[in-house]
Every structure is written in C-alpha cells, then in structure tokens.
C-alpha cells in the first residue's frame, strides 16, 4: 500500500495573482487538480492526502472534491509532517503541488525503486554549464555528478517519520530526501521527466501550458526468429519452458526485438541492427532487455516518455496464455510502466506458413510515446 502526499500549503506569492498558485487555473482546471488526479488514477497508489494552508478548505474542496486533506504548517517540512501523521500506508510518495504534471511512468519508476531501497527520487541530468560568480563570471563547476532533484519522492513511511522526528527544527529542508539521507539511509535515483518542472513565477504558467501541448507518436516493429532444438526460449524477457528455443545472434527474444524497433521508430532512430549490429561479437548471446532499455533511454534523453505498448505473438506453440502475466510484468518493469500499459496478445496462422509449421515465432509490436511539444 502506497499513499501520495501532495504538499499544497504555500501562499505562492512569487506566482502573482489573487489566488495561491496551486489553486490558479492551468489548462482549464486548478493546478492542484492535475497532480491529485494523476496519483488517484495510478493503480499503485492506494490513497491521496493533500496538505493545505488554514483557510484554504473551500478552495481545496472546489479543486479536488472529496480527496482527503490536512492542514499544513508554516514550512514545507511541517506540512509534510502533518500529512505523515494521517497517512495509513506503509509507503508514501511526497510531491510538490507546484509540479502539476506527474507522468505515470515516473510514479512507476519510483514505486519500483522502493522495492529495493528505503527511499527514491526522480532526477534529471544537468545539461547547462554551471559556474560560480557574482557580478563577474567565475570558474565553471563540473556537472558529471550533479542532478536536478524532482518529486514525487518515495519512502518507507515509518522511516520518513523517523527522519522528521530527528530533524533539527532550526534548519529547514527543501525536500525529504535530504532528511532521509541525514539518517544515513540510501535514496535511489530514477529517471525524472521535464514535465515535472516547477511552476513558480507568472511566466512559468505559459511554459506549463506549452508542455501540455506534447507531441504523441506511434510506431511499429516486427521480428522473426527460427525455432531450433538446443536453444533457450526467451519471450518478453521471460524464459519459457519448451522443447525448442529461438536462434539468433543475441538471446533471440523476438518480443523484445520487435518492441525495441517500435520504440526506436517513434524517434526515427533506425532499427535494432543500427544500434546493435549482429556482426559485433559483443552482442553474441546478449540478453535482449539491454536493447529495449537502450531504446527507452534514447526516448527519455529527448524528454520523451513511453505511454503504452502493444504486442502480438504469432506462433502455434508454446501457448502464450500461461506466460502472459510474467511477460507483461517484466516488460512493464523494464520500461517503468504500470502493467496495464503493456498489452500482450497471441494468435496463430491456422497452421499456414512457417509459424504454422512450427518453424519459428514472429512478433509485431506498436509503441506510443509522448515527446515535448518543441521537439520536431
């Protein structure tokens, strides 16, 4: 069970306007409503709690309806602590209301990271040159180990409560990850998303509206491999028991190969052979999940996000039904998606052709991704 705690108790004075920024209209509804809806819709989130300032009850009710809310404190840290007091789930994601657009994939990546770490946060690499200076430019600062830290940040709830209890109230914390690190606990980093940029100043509202005008792209992939005795049968990242396996330069996972090509197609980045040529001996026998995550990383590097994938296996044997859930879970984990965003189907060719004769297995794939509106 995982709760989402949205911190929305600020005054938002830097954003201007008659209302605190979290209640100002963005893309046709209050800013707070966007993140509240994103968490409420995610299958991995069991409850949503919002920390608001005193006197904002009517605004909160109009923005988020019957979503549970608590009164926050004078600082962000105090607001989180008040929210933690009512959270009933074993894990919690803490999110800033000033980041209205929460990609489903980022929530999934944070939740997955919490399976192996007590804390997790989305981050983005720093692309700009960094330098010290006052009125005059000073020395540059290396950026190889610098990251932009975003929310939602995920934690074991009991551990986060301990971190808050141990924190010196004379010192303010800008996020909860640093409080957890102060306890000596590890905070894992996962890929963030430009959609999570904060809305702070009046001009940021226009930028946030522009981010909503994302470009959606779809592409397809297709692959075939021969069935041979003595080979392992890998399908969708899962080892399937069978008397034959697929033959190829790598592990010949026809599902992941077709899906890799579909993902590469969404950014016009060639095909799997362009990035992993079969003539290169380093890929002999390689696990195909490396190919898939490479394609997904290329999309993420362009500020994009995989939204949905659909796969159809074409074979007479083995029966795919008993292995569908495992394949779905494995692909979802590799792409940081909720399992419901991975569709796996199977069909036969009524004993016609090479698949009908049991000589091989084919797979066709399609992928839908979201890219920033400015990308062409």
C-alpha positions in Angstrom: 0.0 0.0 0.0 1.4 3.4 -1.0 0.0 6.8 -0.3 0.6 10.0 -2.2 1.1 13.1 0.0 0.8 16.4 -2.0 2.2 19.4 -0.3 0.0 22.4 -1.3 0.1 24.7 1.8 2.1 27.5 0.3 1.0 31.0 -0.5 2.5 31.0 -4.0 3.3 34.7 -3.7 6.0 34.6 -6.4 3.5 33.4 -9.0 1.3 36.5 -8.6 -2.4 36.6 -8.9 -5.3 36.7 -6.5 -5.1 33.0 -5.5 -2.2 30.8 -4.3 -0.6 29.3 -7.3 -1.8 25.8 -6.5 -5.4 26.9 -7.0 -4.8 29.1 -10.1 -6.2 27.8 -13.4 -3.8 25.8 -15.5 -5.1 24.1 -18.7 -8.6 24.6 -17.6 -8.6 23.5 -14.0 -6.8 24.3 -10.7 -3.1 23.4 -10.8 -3.6 21.2 -7.7 -6.2 19.1 -9.5 -3.7 17.9 -12.1 -1.4 16.1 -9.7 -4.2 14.9 -7.4 -5.9 13.2 -10.4 -2.6 11.7 -11.6 -2.0 9.9 -8.3 -5.6 8.9 -7.8 -5.6 7.2 -11.2 -2.4 5.3 -10.7 -3.0 1.6 -9.7 0.0 1.6 -7.4 -1.4 4.4 -5.2 -3.9 3.4 -2.5 -4.7 6.9 -1.0 -4.1 10.6 -1.7 -3.7 13.1 1.0 -3.2 16.9 0.4 -1.7 19.3 2.9 -3.3 22.8 2.6 -2.9 26.1 4.5 -5.5 27.2 7.0 -8.4 29.0 5.3 -8.0 27.1 2.0 -10.6 24.5 2.7 -13.2 25.9 0.3 -10.5 26.2 -2.4 -9.3 22.7 -1.9 -12.9 21.3 -2.0 -13.5 23.1 -5.3 -10.2 21.9 -6.7 -10.1 18.3 -5.7 -13.5 17.3 -4.4 -13.5 14.7 -1.8 -9.8 14.0 -1.8 -8.6 13.8 1.8 -6.8 17.0 3.1 -5.0 18.1 6.2 -3.9 21.5 7.5 -0.2 22.0 6.8 2.3 24.1 8.7 4.3 27.3 8.3 7.0 25.5 6.3 7.1 22.7 3.8 8.7 20.4 6.4 5.9 21.0 8.8 3.3 20.4 6.2 4.8 17.0 5.3 5.0 16.1 8.9 1.3 16.9 9.4 0.4 14.8 6.3 2.5 11.9 7.6 0.5 11.9 10.8 -2.6 10.8 8.9 -1.1 8.6 6.2 -2.0 4.9 6.8 0.1 3.2 4.1 3.4 1.5 4.5 5.0 3.6 1.8 4.4 7.2 0.8 5.2 9.4 -2.2 5.7 13.1 -1.3 5.0 15.5 -4.1 5.1 19.3 -4.5 1.8 20.8 -5.9 3.9 23.2 -7.9 4.8 20.3 -10.2 1.3 19.7 -11.6 2.0 17.2 -14.4 3.1 13.8 -12.9 3.9 11.2 -15.6 2.5 7.8 -14.9 5.9 6.3 -15.8 7.8 8.4 -13.2 5.3 7.2 -10.5 6.0 3.6 -11.7 9.8 4.1 -11.6 9.7 5.5 -8.0 7.5 2.7 -6.8 9.7 0.1 -8.4 12.8 1.6 -6.9 11.2 1.4 -3.4 11.2 -2.4 -3.7 15.0 -2.3 -3.2 15.7 0.9 -1.4 14.2 2.8 1.6 13.9 6.0 -0.5 13.8 7.0 -4.1 13.7 10.3 -6.1 13.4 11.2 -9.7 16.3 13.2 -11.1 17.4 14.9 -14.4 20.9 15.3 -15.5 22.2 18.9 -15.6 22.7 20.0 -19.3 23.8 23.6 -18.9 27.3 24.8 -18.0 27.5 25.7 -14.3 29.8 28.4 -12.9 30.4 30.4 -9.8 30.4 34.1 -9.8 28.8 37.3 -8.6 28.7 40.2 -11.0 31.5 38.6 -13.0 31.6 35.0 -14.2 33.8 32.8 -12.2 35.1 29.2 -12.5 32.9 26.5 -14.0 31.7 23.7 -11.9 31.8 20.1 -13.1 28.3 18.7 -13.7 29.0 15.0 -14.2 27.8 14.2 -10.7 25.2 16.9 -10.4 21.5 16.2 -10.7 18.2 18.2 -10.7 16.1 16.6 -8.0 12.4 16.4 -8.5 9.3 14.9 -6.8 7.4 12.7 -6.2 10.0 11.2 -3.8 9.1 7.8 -2.3 9.9 6.5 1.1 9.1 3.8 3.7 6.6 5.8 5.8 7.9 4.8 9.2 11.4 5.7 8.2 10.3 9.1 6.9 8.6 9.8 10.1 11.8 9.0 12.0 13.7 11.4 9.7 11.2 14.2 10.5 11.4 13.4 14.2 15.2 13.6 14.2 15.4 16.8 12.2 16.6 20.0 13.9 13.7 22.4 13.6 16.1 25.3 13.4 17.2 24.1 10.0 14.8 24.0 7.0 14.9 21.2 4.5 14.0 21.8 0.8 13.0 18.2 0.3 12.5 15.0 2.2 15.3 13.1 0.5 18.0 15.1 2.3 16.2 14.4 5.6 16.3 10.7 5.0 20.0 10.9 3.9 20.7 12.6 7.2 19.6 9.4 8.9 22.3 7.5 6.9 19.7 5.8 4.6 20.2 5.5 0.9 17.9 7.3 -1.6 17.9 5.7 -5.0 17.8 7.9 -8.2 15.4 7.1 -11.1 14.9 8.9 -14.4 12.8 12.1 -13.9 10.9 14.0 -16.6 10.9 17.6 -17.8 7.1 17.6 -17.4 7.8 17.8 -13.6 9.4 21.2 -13.8 8.1 23.5 -11.1 5.6 26.3 -11.7 6.9 29.2 -9.6 6.8 32.5 -11.4 4.0 34.0 -13.6 5.8 33.2 -16.8 6.0 29.6 -15.8 2.3 29.1 -16.3 2.8 29.7 -20.1 5.6 27.2 -20.1 3.5 24.7 -18.3 0.6 25.1 -20.8 3.1 24.6 -23.6 4.3 21.3 -22.0 0.8 20.0 -22.2 0.9 20.5 -26.0 3.1 17.5 -26.3 3.5 15.5 -29.5 2.3 12.0 -29.5 3.9 9.5 -31.8 3.3 5.8 -32.6 5.5 3.4 -34.4 5.6 -0.4 -35.1 8.2 -3.1 -35.1 8.3 -6.7 -36.4 10.7 -9.5 -35.9 11.0 -13.2 -36.7 13.3 -15.9 -35.3 13.7 -19.6 -36.2 12.9 -22.3 -33.6 15.7 -24.8 -33.1 16.4 -27.7 -30.7 19.0 -27.0 -28.0 18.2 -23.3 -27.7 16.5 -21.5 -24.8 13.2 -19.8 -25.5 13.1 -16.2 -24.3 9.9 -14.3 -24.9 9.3 -10.9 -23.4 12.2 -11.2 -21.1 10.9 -14.4 -19.6 12.4 -17.9 -20.0 9.6 -20.1 -21.3 9.9 -23.9 -20.9 9.8 -25.5 -24.4 11.5 -28.3 -26.3 12.9 -25.7 -28.7 14.2 -22.2 -28.5 14.8 -19.3 -30.8 18.0 -19.0 -32.7 19.8 -15.6 -33.2 22.9 -13.7 -32.5 21.6 -12.5 -29.1 19.1 -14.4 -27.0 16.7 -14.0 -29.9 13.9 -12.7 -27.8 11.5 -11.9 -30.7 9.2 -9.9 -28.4 11.8 -7.5 -27.1 13.3 -7.2 -30.5 10.1 -6.1 -32.1 9.3 -3.8 -29.3 12.8 -2.2 -29.4 12.3 -1.4 -33.1 8.9 0.1 -32.4 10.4 2.4 -29.7 13.3 3.4 -32.0 10.8 4.2 -34.7 9.0 6.8 -32.5 12.1 8.9 -32.6 13.2 7.9 -36.1 16.4 6.4 -34.7 16.8 3.5 -37.1 16.3 -0.1 -36.1 17.8 -2.6 -33.7 20.6 -3.6 -36.1 21.7 0.0 -36.4 22.5 0.2 -32.6 23.4 -3.5 -32.0 24.7 -4.9 -35.3 24.8 -8.8 -35.4 28.3 -8.5 -36.8 29.5 -7.2 -33.4 30.7 -10.1 -31.3 29.9 -8.3 -28.0 26.2 -8.9 -28.6 26.5 -12.6 -29.1 24.2 -14.3 -26.7 23.3 -10.9 -25.1 20.1 -10.5 -23.1 17.7 -8.5 -25.2 16.5 -6.4 -22.3 19.7 -4.3 -22.9 18.3 -3.4 -26.3 14.9 -2.4 -25.0 16.2 -0.2 -22.2 18.7 1.4 -24.6 15.8 2.4 -26.9 13.8 3.7 -23.9 16.8 5.7 -22.6 17.1 7.4 -26.1 13.5 8.5 -25.8 14.0 9.7 -22.2 17.1 11.7 -23.3 14.9 13.6 -25.6 12.4 14.4 -22.8 10.0 11.8 -24.0 8.0 9.1 -22.2 6.8 5.7 -23.2 3.0 5.7 -22.7 1.7 2.3 -24.0 3.0 -0.7 -25.9 1.0 -3.5 -27.6 2.5 -6.8 -28.8 1.1 -9.7 -30.8 2.9 -13.0 -30.8 2.4 -15.3 -33.8 3.0 -19.0 -33.2 1.4 -22.4 -32.9 3.5 -23.4 -29.8 4.1 -22.8 -27.0 0.8 -21.5 -25.6 1.3 -17.9 -24.6 -1.5 -17.6 -22.1 0.2 -19.2 -19.1 3.2 -16.8 -19.5 1.4 -13.6 -20.4 1.3 -12.1 -16.9 5.0 -12.7 -16.4 5.9 -11.1 -19.7 3.6 -8.2 -19.0 5.2 -7.7 -15.6 8.8 -8.0 -17.0 8.3 -5.5 -19.8 6.5 -3.1 -17.5 9.4 -3.2 -15.1 11.9 -2.6 -17.9 10.0 0.4 -19.2 8.9 1.8 -15.8 5.2 1.4 -16.8 2.2 0.2 -15.0 1.4 -3.3 -16.1 -1.9 -2.2 -17.6 0.0 -0.2 -20.1 1.6 -3.3 -21.6 -0.7 -5.3 -23.8 0.3 -8.8 -24.9 -1.8 -10.9 -27.3 -1.2 -14.1 -29.2 -2.6 -15.6 -32.4 -1.9 -18.5 -34.8 -1.8 -18.6 -38.6 -4.2 -21.7 -38.7 -1.2 -24.0 -39.4 -0.2 -21.9 -42.5 3.3 -20.6 -43.3 6.5 -21.0 -41.3 4.8 -20.2 -37.9 2.0 -22.6 -38.7 4.6 -25.4 -39.4 6.3 -24.6 -36.1 9.5 -23.5 -37.8 9.6 -20.1 -36.0 7.9 -17.4 -34.0 7.0 -13.9 -35.1 6.0 -10.8 -33.2 4.6 -7.5 -34.2 4.7 -4.5 -31.8 3.4 -1.0 -31.6 4.5 1.7 -29.2 3.0 5.1 -28.2 5.3 7.8 -26.8 4.9 11.4 -25.7 7.5 13.9 -26.7 7.9 17.5 -25.7 5.9 19.9 -27.8 9.0 21.6 -29.0 10.6 18.5 -30.5 10.5 18.1 -34.2 
